[in-house]
Amino acid sequence: MANAQLNVDKAYKAFFKGNAKFPKFKSKHHKQSYTTNVVNRNIQLLDGHIKLPKLKMVKIKQHRAIPSEYHIKSCTLSMTSSGKNYIPILTEYEKEIKRKEIEKVVGLDFSMDGLFVNSEGEKANYPEFYRQILNKLAKEQRKLSRKKKGSANWNKQRIRVAKIQEKVANQRKNFLHHKSKELVSNFDAVVIEDLDMKGMSQALKFGKSVADNGWGMFPSFLQYKLKEQGKQLIKIDKWFPSTKTCSSCGNTQPMPIEIRTYACSCGLNLDRDYNSALNIKKEGIRLLASA
């Protein structure tokens, strides 16, 4: 109850500051969760089990070991739509993070179908997990719509649909974690555009493409991974004309979305996304130098 009160307080403060919309109550029909804090060692990890207030010992599959110097602060119990239970554990520890000297910088240009193209000319090649499973999902959703809501068969079918959706979400997160780790391992600073993903998803026919590749959560993965190593994530203004600008001479020209190659009077002839990534990298280096 204390954590619920703190969450409500935080939500209202964000609303009155103008940083968020008016708070909404959680729906019991979606993800269910609650947070419990450590008081007098009431939460402990013991030989494949976790000791929890009220629930006592619960058998778990532990993702990774928590070092002895880490202090457990709280844990959040949650149940997904498919009935799976998770317990993320919040820990506290001391770590000195030294600022890394920036030597290698990479620029990322958002790509609708492949997540991004970087300034090295490499593509992320996102596999479009949602589109791969779209037909199967539609078939199972049609079956669900034909069953009586609230019945035992309806609930079984609802779980089948939820499992398909969860699988796609897990595949997407796994891909984004691997790509962000790869970038953080190879570069000291990553430069991206500060894009309005909600606006892009509502534009024309891009809704599924934008939602599928998961770019909305990708910057947050980059942010905390870079921060842990003393590296930097630089966001440039979304109105910066990275697509219209020639990465060689700096001239600008209109670039309709159907034109996939940037051809300039100076002789430059590049893939439009690669050209944009080069411009994003240059702008990031300029911002670093001015800072």
Order of alpha helices (4+ residues) and beta strands (2+ residues): alpha-beta-beta-beta-beta-beta-beta-beta-beta-beta-alpha-alpha-alpha-beta-alpha-alpha-alpha-beta-beta-beta-alpha
